[in-house]
Amino acid sequence: MAGGGSLLIGVTNRHLRKPRYVTARLLRALVMAIEAGLPQGRSLELAVQAADHPDLTAHVRRQGALAIAQQPLSRTLSGAPLVPREVVAALEVAEGTGNFSDTLGRLAVSYEAGGLAWSGRERRRHDH
């Protein structure tokens, strides 16, 4: 039974590493942290931890704490692995309107449901 359990854990972990799930976790955690009133830097830190992907973590760390605190989230995440352009655009809308829940929350649901497909370089590198 232990071998079967290990196989199931491995399959589950691989499934959860798919870009759409990583992005959905990032968005959901970002919404929760921002709505809880946490500072931008802490919100992003928690969201990246929830997304749990080393490439995304490395991208955010390279930005530096000062930049993260001073620049918009859309700029911090622009060009990040597993953060497609439509997410950056949605972040820009959310930052402009102050409505993170509707904008990012709906996008997260779409990713989880498979309604938004990954294309181009991201799919070939990450979603096999």
RAHU-V620303 format. One record per pair of residues at least 24 apart in sequence whose C-alpha atoms are under 10 Angstrom apart, sorted by sequence separation. I is the first residue (numbers start at 1). J is the second residue. D is the distance in whole Angstrom. If there is no record, write none. Layout:
I_J_D, I_J_D
This chain:
23_47_10, 25_49_9, 26_50_6, 27_51_8, 41_65_7, 44_68_8, 56_80_6, 57_81_9, 23_48_10, 25_50_6, 26_51_5, 41_66_9, 44_69_10, 55_80_8, 56_81_6, 22_48_9, 24_50_10, 25_51_5, 26_52_8, 41_67_9, 42_68_9, 55_81_6, 56_82_7, 23_50_10, 24_51_8, 25_52_8, 26_53_10, 41_68_6, 42_69_9, 54_81_10, 55_82_8, 56_83_8, 22_50_8, 23_51_7, 40_68_8, 41_69_5, 53_81_9, 22_51_5, 23_52_10, 40_69_6, 41_70_9, 44_73_8, 53_82_9, 21_51_8, 22_52_7, 23_53_10, 26_56_10, 39_69_8, 40_70_9, 41_71_10, 43_73_10, 86_116_10, 22_53_7, 40_71_9, 51_82_10, 19_51_10, 40_72_9, 41_73_9, 44_76_9, 23_56_10, 40_73_8, 44_77_9, 17_51_9, 19_53_9, 22_56_9, 84_118_8, 16_51_10, 17_52_8, 18_53_10, 84_119_9, 16_52_9, 17_53_7, 82_118_9, 16_53_10, 84_122_8, 83_122_9, 81_121_10, 82_122_7, 81_122_8, 82_123_9, 30_73_10, 82_125_10, 81_125_10, 82_126_8, 81_126_9, 82_127_10, 26_82_10, 27_83_10, 26_83_9, 23_81_10, 23_82_6, 24_83_10, 22_82_7, 23_83_6, 27_87_9, 21_82_10, 22_83_9, 23_84_9, 19_81_9, 20_82_8, 19_82_6, 20_83_9, 24_87_10, 18_82_9, 19_83_8, 20_84_10, 23_87_9, 27_91_9, 34_98_10, 35_99_9, 19_84_10, 35_100_8, 34_100_8, 35_101_8, 34_101_9, 31_99_9, 32_100_9, 31_100_6, 32_101_8, 30_100_8, 31_101_6, 30_101_9, 31_102_9, 28_100_10, 31_103_9, 27_100_9, 28_101_9, 31_104_7, 32_105_9, 27_101_9, 30_104_8, 31_105_7, 30_105_9, 27_103_10, 28_104_7, 29_105_10, 27_104_6, 28_105_6, 31_108_10, 26_104_10, 27_105_7, 28_106_9, 27_106_9, 28_107_9, 29_108_10, 24_104_9, 27_107_8, 28_108_6, 24_105_9, 27_108_6, 28_109_9, 24_106_10, 26_108_8, 27_109_9, 24_107_8, 25_108_7, 23_107_9, 24_108_4, 25_109_10, 27_111_10, 23_108_7, 24_109_7, 22_108_10, 24_110_8, 25_111_10, 21_108_8, 24_111_6, 25_112_9, 20_108_8, 21_109_10, 23_111_7, 24_112_6, 20_109_10, 22_111_9, 23_112_9, 24_113_10, 20_110_9, 21_111_7, 22_112_9, 20_111_5, 21_112_6, 19_111_9, 20_112_6, 21_113_9, 19_112_10, 20_113_9, 21_114_9, 20_114_7, 20_115_10, 20_116_8, 20_117_8, 19_117_10, 20_118_7, 19_118_8, 19_122_8, 20_123_10, 19_123_8, 18_123_9, 19_125_10, 20_126_10, 19_126_6, 20_127_8, 18_126_7, 19_127_6, 17_126_8, 18_127_5, 19_128_10, 17_127_8, 18_128_8, 17_128_10, 15_127_9, 14_127_10, 15_128_10, 14_128_10
